[in-house]
């Protein structure tokens, strides 16, 4: 039987997509290979959010000629966010990647996964790739995700939508993945129920702007959620809360504009909701936010944070920040630093702005902040982050938290996450992988809380 190997780059959404790709390939009678050198089909599931992500793909493609010398029938597929047109090397209309990727056989848009078999047959008809029912699916979400790759069966990421309608000026996602389209609630509930029956205790709902679920132009035009009397995402969280055996429900990443009062109430009231939220602000200055097309103000974000903390006093909030965006003045950057402190973010993913071809910023704005300045600003904000993260960890000293154990080594050292999404380390002679156990926190260091099993 032919074998496949998937290399995934980028965000958790890409990894979730790779799980569906694995299911699809196995339906085509491919078996999983541990490495590229053992595979008859290599699939690169790509990310294009930064140039560095694309460079990694090109680096791996440099290995293909040597692999093809050993296996002349090797099939190379590039899928995901780098692709604009699903096509093969023999297609009349081919993706632009064929101009720079000499060893590419098939380019595949994520949401057109069902076309893979048809495109692959054009390259190597002698492989006798069978016809499968998945080829006729119009929605790739109807291909079930293969969650078997997780070390612990107690956790899973479940995609609830694809694409984005926000059009932030720095972002390529609306162009690489298309407009936002949400899955039907019954399909998500069915997938999560099956996971829970198989021992899953925690799921994370994912989407480009996960809390805009059901609110995109496509779903409004098609009336997908017209029968639901409340916000579709809130209704989905309520349905998740009813699933037997499912203890924790998280979601990432929401958009501040869709953090409604109804959603905040649900987060505080539903037992399965955890006191943690990753809420990307991107900048703490109104002029910068306007150029980014983030469609909210600092004042509106502040009000959302106030409501969250009133409803969920113990909530931990992390964020995303881009430093050095087009036109960012020293004053604007300082406003971001001041706002970061005011919001008391406990963790953050800090990025230096990277110009991406095809975005609005690339077409109409000048990347006028020097790399030296971007680096300096990043380090300045990172110092603030370290101080705030350290202080945030200290508030858990002496408290007992519930930890879902994600890994355990031979020496008995366990790592897991608390309700507040803090990384907890402790030791135990018992096998605890996948279990939720109480741990009393004793100290903290290097972003990790250390404790003792109660």
C-alpha positions as CSV (number, residue, x, y, z in Angstrom):
1,X,0.0,0.0,0.0
2,X,1.3,3.5,-0.7
3,X,2.1,5.7,2.3
4,X,1.8,9.4,3.1
5,X,3.6,11.9,5.3
6,X,2.1,15.3,6.3
7,X,4.3,18.3,7.4
8,X,2.2,21.0,9.0
9,X,3.2,24.7,9.4
10,X,1.4,27.5,11.2
11,X,-1.4,27.8,13.6
12,X,-3.7,25.3,15.3
13,X,-6.2,25.7,12.5
14,X,-3.6,24.2,10.1
15,X,-3.0,21.3,12.4
16,X,-6.8,20.7,12.6
17,X,-6.9,20.7,8.8
18,X,-4.1,18.2,8.7
19,X,-6.2,15.8,10.7
20,X,-8.9,15.9,8.0
21,X,-6.2,15.5,5.4
22,X,-5.0,12.4,7.1
23,X,-8.5,10.9,7.2
24,X,-8.9,11.6,3.5
25,X,-5.6,10.0,2.5
26,X,-6.3,6.9,4.6
27,X,-9.7,6.6,2.8
28,X,-7.6,6.5,-0.4
29,X,-5.8,3.5,1.1
30,X,-2.6,5.4,2.0
31,X,-0.9,4.4,5.2
32,X,0.9,6.8,7.5
33,X,4.7,7.0,7.1
34,X,6.8,8.4,10.0
35,X,9.2,10.4,7.8
36,X,9.4,12.0,4.3
37,X,11.9,9.4,3.2
38,X,9.4,6.6,3.7
39,X,6.5,8.2,2.0
40,X,5.0,7.9,-1.5
41,X,3.0,11.1,-1.0
42,X,4.3,14.1,0.9
43,X,1.8,16.8,1.8
44,X,3.0,20.2,3.1
45,X,0.1,22.0,4.8
46,X,1.3,25.6,4.7
47,X,1.0,28.9,6.5
48,X,1.6,32.3,4.9
49,X,1.0,34.6,7.8
50,X,4.8,35.4,7.8
51,X,7.6,35.1,5.2
52,X,9.5,32.9,7.6
53,X,6.7,30.3,7.5
54,X,6.8,30.2,3.7
55,X,10.7,30.0,3.8
56,X,10.4,26.8,5.9
57,X,8.3,25.1,3.2
58,X,10.9,26.0,0.5
59,X,13.6,24.7,2.7
60,X,11.9,21.3,3.0
61,X,11.2,21.2,-0.8
62,X,15.0,21.3,-1.3
63,X,15.1,17.7,-0.1
64,X,12.6,16.5,-2.7
65,X,15.1,15.8,-5.6
66,X,17.1,13.4,-3.5
67,X,13.9,11.7,-2.3
68,X,12.5,11.5,-5.9
69,X,15.8,9.9,-7.0
70,X,15.0,7.0,-4.7
71,X,11.2,7.0,-5.4
72,X,10.4,8.2,-9.0
73,X,6.7,8.0,-8.3
74,X,6.8,10.3,-5.3
75,X,3.9,12.7,-5.2
76,X,4.4,16.2,-3.7
77,X,1.4,18.2,-2.6
78,X,1.4,21.8,-1.2
79,X,-1.8,22.6,0.5
80,X,-3.1,25.3,2.9
81,X,-2.7,29.1,3.0
82,X,0.1,29.4,0.4
83,X,-2.3,28.1,-2.3
84,X,-4.8,30.2,-4.3
85,X,-5.8,27.8,-7.1
86,X,-6.2,24.1,-6.7
87,X,-4.4,22.5,-9.6
88,X,-1.8,20.0,-10.8
89,X,1.3,20.5,-12.9
90,X,-0.8,19.5,-15.9
91,X,-3.7,21.9,-15.2
92,X,-4.4,24.6,-17.8
93,X,-4.9,27.2,-15.0
94,X,-2.1,26.5,-12.4
95,X,-1.4,28.1,-9.1
96,X,1.4,30.7,-9.0
97,X,3.5,28.3,-6.8
98,X,4.4,26.2,-9.8
99,X,6.5,29.1,-11.0
100,X,8.8,28.8,-7.9
101,X,8.4,25.2,-6.8
102,X,10.0,23.0,-9.5
103,X,9.2,19.7,-7.7
104,X,5.6,20.5,-7.0
105,X,2.9,18.1,-8.4
106,X,-0.3,19.3,-6.8
107,X,-1.4,22.6,-5.2
108,X,-4.5,22.3,-3.1
109,X,-6.7,24.9,-1.3
110,X,-7.7,23.7,2.1
111,X,-11.5,24.0,1.5
112,X,-11.1,22.0,-1.7
113,X,-9.6,19.0,-0.1
114,X,-12.1,16.6,-1.8
115,X,-10.4,17.4,-5.2
116,X,-7.1,15.9,-4.1
117,X,-7.7,12.4,-5.5
118,X,-8.7,13.8,-8.9
119,X,-5.6,16.0,-9.1
120,X,-3.3,13.2,-7.9
121,X,-4.6,10.8,-10.6
122,X,-3.5,13.2,-13.3
123,X,0.1,13.0,-12.0
124,X,0.4,9.2,-11.4
125,X,-2.5,7.3,-13.0
126,X,-0.5,4.1,-12.4
127,X,-1.0,4.4,-8.7
128,X,-4.7,3.3,-9.3
129,X,-6.0,5.7,-6.6
130,X,-9.5,4.5,-5.8
131,X,-12.7,6.5,-6.1
132,X,-14.1,7.4,-2.6
133,X,-17.3,9.1,-1.4
134,X,-15.3,12.0,0.1
135,X,-14.5,13.2,-3.5
136,X,-18.1,14.3,-4.0
137,X,-18.3,16.4,-0.8
138,X,-18.8,20.1,-1.2
139,X,-17.8,20.9,2.4
140,X,-14.4,19.6,3.5
141,X,-15.6,19.8,7.1
142,X,-17.7,16.7,6.4
143,X,-14.4,14.8,6.3
144,X,-13.9,13.7,9.9
145,X,-10.7,14.8,11.7
146,X,-8.2,12.1,12.6
147,X,-7.5,13.0,16.3
148,X,-5.4,9.9,16.9
149,X,-2.1,11.9,16.6
150,X,-2.5,13.4,20.1
151,X,-0.4,12.0,22.8
152,X,-3.3,12.4,25.2
153,X,-6.8,11.4,24.1
154,X,-8.2,13.8,26.8
155,X,-7.8,16.9,24.6
156,X,-8.7,17.9,21.1
157,X,-9.0,21.0,18.9
158,X,-12.2,21.3,16.9
159,X,-12.6,23.7,14.0
160,X,-16.0,25.4,13.8
161,X,-15.5,27.7,10.9
162,X,-13.1,28.5,8.0
163,X,-12.1,31.8,6.5
164,X,-12.5,35.4,7.7
165,X,-14.6,38.5,7.0
166,X,-12.7,41.0,9.1
167,X,-10.0,42.1,6.5
168,X,-7.4,43.4,8.9
169,X,-5.0,45.3,6.7
170,X,-1.9,43.2,7.8
171,X,-3.6,39.8,7.4
172,X,-3.6,37.4,4.4
173,X,-6.2,35.0,5.8
174,X,-9.3,36.4,4.0
175,X,-7.4,36.0,0.7
176,X,-5.8,32.6,1.5
177,X,-8.8,31.0,3.1
178,X,-11.6,33.0,1.7
179,X,-14.7,34.4,3.4
180,X,-15.9,33.1,6.7
181,X,-18.1,30.0,6.5
182,X,-19.4,28.2,9.7
183,X,-20.1,24.6,10.3
184,X,-23.5,23.4,11.3
185,X,-24.0,23.1,15.0
186,X,-25.2,19.5,14.8
187,X,-22.0,18.5,13.0
188,X,-19.8,20.1,15.7
189,X,-21.9,18.6,18.5
190,X,-21.6,15.1,16.8
191,X,-17.8,15.4,16.5
192,X,-17.4,16.6,20.1
193,X,-19.8,14.0,21.5
194,X,-17.7,11.2,19.8
195,X,-14.5,12.7,21.3
196,X,-16.1,12.8,24.7
197,X,-17.2,9.2,24.4
198,X,-13.6,8.3,23.6
199,X,-12.3,9.9,26.8
200,X,-11.8,13.5,25.7
201,X,-12.2,15.9,28.7
202,X,-11.3,19.2,27.1
203,X,-11.9,20.7,23.7
204,X,-10.8,24.0,22.2
205,X,-13.1,25.4,19.5
206,X,-11.0,27.1,16.8
207,X,-11.6,29.5,14.0
208,X,-10.0,32.6,12.5
209,X,-12.3,34.8,14.6
210,X,-14.0,32.0,16.5
211,X,-16.7,34.1,18.2
212,X,-18.0,35.5,14.9
213,X,-19.3,32.0,14.3
214,X,-22.5,32.2,12.3
215,X,-22.3,36.0,11.8
216,X,-20.4,36.0,8.5
217,X,-21.9,37.3,5.3
218,X,-22.1,33.7,3.8
219,X,-24.1,32.3,6.7
220,X,-26.4,35.3,6.8
221,X,-27.0,35.1,3.1
222,X,-27.8,31.4,3.3
223,X,-29.8,31.7,6.6
224,X,-27.8,28.9,8.1
225,X,-28.6,30.0,11.7
226,X,-31.8,31.8,11.2
227,X,-33.7,29.3,13.4
228,X,-31.5,30.1,16.4
229,X,-32.9,32.9,18.6
230,X,-29.6,33.9,20.2
231,X,-26.1,34.5,19.0
232,X,-25.0,31.3,17.2
233,X,-21.7,31.0,19.1
234,X,-23.4,31.4,22.5
235,X,-25.9,28.7,21.5
236,X,-23.0,26.5,20.5
237,X,-21.3,26.9,23.9
238,X,-24.5,26.0,25.6
239,X,-24.7,22.8,23.5
240,X,-21.1,21.9,24.3
241,X,-22.0,22.3,28.0
242,X,-24.6,19.6,27.7
243,X,-22.2,16.9,26.4
244,X,-21.7,14.1,29.0
245,X,-18.1,13.6,30.0
246,X,-16.9,16.9,28.6
247,X,-15.5,19.0,31.4
248,X,-13.6,21.9,29.8
249,X,-14.5,24.0,26.8
250,X,-12.1,26.7,25.5
251,X,-12.0,28.8,22.3
252,X,-9.5,30.7,20.3
253,X,-9.0,33.3,18.9
254,X,-12.0,35.6,19.4
255,X,-12.3,39.1,17.9
256,X,-12.9,42.0,20.3
257,X,-15.8,43.3,18.2
258,X,-17.8,40.1,18.8
259,X,-17.2,39.8,22.6
260,X,-20.9,40.6,23.3
261,X,-22.6,40.9,26.6
262,X,-24.4,37.7,25.8
263,X,-21.1,35.8,25.3
264,X,-19.5,37.2,28.5
265,X,-22.6,36.1,30.5
266,X,-22.3,32.6,29.0
267,X,-18.6,32.4,29.8
268,X,-19.4,33.2,33.5
269,X,-22.4,31.0,33.8
270,X,-21.6,27.8,31.9
271,X,-19.7,25.2,34.1
272,X,-17.6,24.0,31.2
273,X,-16.2,27.4,30.5
274,X,-12.7,28.1,32.0
275,X,-11.5,31.4,33.5
276,X,-9.2,32.1,30.6
277,X,-9.4,34.1,27.4
278,X,-7.0,34.9,24.6
279,X,-8.2,38.2,23.3
280,X,-6.0,39.8,20.6
281,X,-5.8,43.6,20.8
282,X,-2.9,44.0,18.4
283,X,-2.2,47.6,19.4
284,X,-3.1,50.0,22.3
285,X,-3.5,53.1,20.2
286,X,-6.6,54.2,18.2
287,X,-4.7,55.5,15.2
288,X,-2.7,52.3,14.9
289,X,-5.9,50.2,15.3
290,X,-7.6,52.3,12.5
291,X,-4.7,51.7,10.1
292,X,-5.0,48.0,11.0
293,X,-8.7,48.0,10.3
294,X,-9.4,46.5,13.7
295,X,-12.8,48.3,13.9
296,X,-12.8,48.9,17.6
297,X,-11.2,51.5,19.8
298,X,-9.0,51.3,22.9
299,X,-12.0,52.6,24.9
300,X,-14.3,49.8,23.6
301,X,-11.6,47.2,24.3
302,X,-11.2,48.6,27.8
303,X,-15.0,48.3,28.4
304,X,-15.0,44.7,27.3
305,X,-12.2,43.9,29.7
306,X,-14.1,45.6,32.5
307,X,-17.2,43.5,31.8
308,X,-15.2,40.3,31.6
309,X,-13.5,40.9,35.0
310,X,-16.8,41.9,36.6
311,X,-18.4,38.7,35.5
312,X,-15.3,36.4,36.0
313,X,-13.1,38.0,38.7
314,X,-10.4,35.3,38.5
315,X,-10.1,35.4,34.7
316,X,-6.6,35.3,33.1
317,X,-6.4,37.2,29.8
318,X,-3.6,36.9,27.2
319,X,-3.3,38.8,23.9
320,X,-1.5,39.4,20.6
321,X,0.5,42.6,19.8
322,X,2.1,43.7,16.6
323,X,4.9,46.2,17.0
324,X,6.3,48.3,14.2
325,X,3.2,48.4,12.1
326,X,3.2,50.8,9.1
327,X,3.4,54.4,10.4
328,X,3.6,53.5,14.1
329,X,5.1,56.6,15.8
330,X,7.0,56.5,19.1
331,X,4.0,58.0,20.8
332,X,1.7,55.3,19.4
333,X,4.0,52.6,20.5
334,X,4.2,54.1,24.0
335,X,0.4,54.2,24.1
336,X,0.5,50.4,23.3
337,X,2.9,49.8,26.2
338,X,0.8,51.8,28.6
339,X,-2.4,50.0,27.5
340,X,-0.6,46.7,27.9
341,X,0.1,47.5,31.5
342,X,-3.4,48.9,32.2
343,X,-5.0,45.7,30.9
344,X,-2.8,43.5,33.0
345,X,-2.3,40.9,30.3
346,X,-0.8,37.8,31.8
347,X,0.7,36.5,28.6
348,X,1.1,37.7,25.0
349,X,2.4,36.7,21.6
350,X,4.4,39.6,20.4
351,X,5.3,40.0,16.7
352,X,7.3,42.4,14.7
353,X,5.3,43.5,11.7
354,X,6.1,41.6,8.6
355,X,5.0,42.8,5.2
356,X,2.9,40.2,3.4
357,X,2.3,40.3,-0.3
358,X,-1.3,40.5,-1.2
359,X,-2.5,42.3,2.0
360,X,-4.1,45.7,2.0
361,X,-1.1,47.0,4.0
362,X,1.3,45.7,1.3
363,X,-0.7,47.3,-1.5
364,X,-1.4,50.7,0.1
365,X,0.9,51.3,3.0
366,X,4.6,51.8,3.5
367,X,6.5,49.4,5.8
368,X,8.4,52.4,7.1
369,X,9.6,51.2,10.5
370,X,13.2,50.0,10.4
371,X,14.0,46.5,11.6
372,X,16.3,48.0,14.3
373,X,13.3,50.0,15.7
374,X,11.0,47.0,15.4
375,X,13.5,44.9,17.4
376,X,14.0,47.5,20.0
377,X,10.2,48.0,20.5
378,X,9.7,44.2,20.7
379,X,12.3,43.9,23.4
380,X,10.9,46.8,25.4
381,X,7.4,45.3,25.3
382,X,8.7,41.9,26.1
383,X,10.3,43.2,29.2
384,X,6.9,44.5,30.3
385,X,5.4,41.1,29.5
386,X,7.9,39.2,31.6
387,X,7.2,41.4,34.6
388,X,3.5,41.1,34.3
389,X,3.6,37.3,33.6
390,X,5.8,36.8,36.7
391,X,3.4,38.8,38.9
392,X,0.4,36.9,37.5
393,X,2.0,33.5,38.4
394,X,2.7,34.7,41.9
395,X,-1.0,35.1,42.7
396,X,-1.4,31.3,42.4
397,X,1.2,30.5,45.1
398,X,-0.5,28.5,47.9
399,X,-3.6,27.9,45.9
400,X,-4.9,24.4,44.8
401,X,-5.7,24.2,41.1
402,X,-7.1,21.4,39.0
403,X,-4.6,20.2,36.4
404,X,-5.3,18.3,33.2
405,X,-2.2,16.2,32.7
406,X,-0.9,16.5,29.1
407,X,2.4,14.7,29.5
408,X,4.3,12.5,31.9
409,X,7.8,11.3,31.5
410,X,9.5,8.1,32.8
411,X,10.8,10.0,35.9
412,X,7.2,10.8,36.9
413,X,7.3,14.5,36.0
414,X,3.9,15.7,34.9
415,X,3.0,18.8,32.9
416,X,-0.5,20.1,32.4
417,X,-2.8,23.1,32.4
418,X,-4.9,24.6,35.1
419,X,-8.3,26.2,34.7
420,X,-6.5,29.5,34.0
421,X,-4.4,27.9,31.3
422,X,-1.3,28.1,33.4
423,X,1.4,25.5,32.8
424,X,1.8,23.3,35.9
425,X,4.6,21.0,36.7
426,X,4.6,18.4,39.5
427,X,5.8,14.8,40.2
428,X,3.8,11.6,40.8
429,X,4.6,7.9,40.8
430,X,1.0,7.2,39.5
431,X,0.1,7.2,35.8
432,X,-1.9,10.4,35.4
433,X,-1.8,11.2,31.7
434,X,-5.2,12.5,30.6
435,X,-6.5,12.8,34.2
436,X,-7.6,16.0,36.0
437,X,-6.0,16.2,39.4
438,X,-5.7,18.7,42.2
439,X,-2.2,20.3,42.7
440,X,-1.2,22.8,45.4
441,X,1.1,25.5,43.9
442,X,4.3,26.1,45.8
443,X,6.4,28.3,43.5
444,X,7.0,29.5,40.0
445,X,9.8,29.9,37.5
446,X,10.4,30.3,33.8
447,X,6.6,30.8,33.0
448,X,5.7,27.6,34.9
449,X,4.0,27.0,38.2
450,X,5.4,24.1,40.3
451,X,3.4,22.3,42.9
452,X,2.6,19.1,44.7
453,X,-0.1,16.6,44.1
454,X,-2.8,16.9,46.7
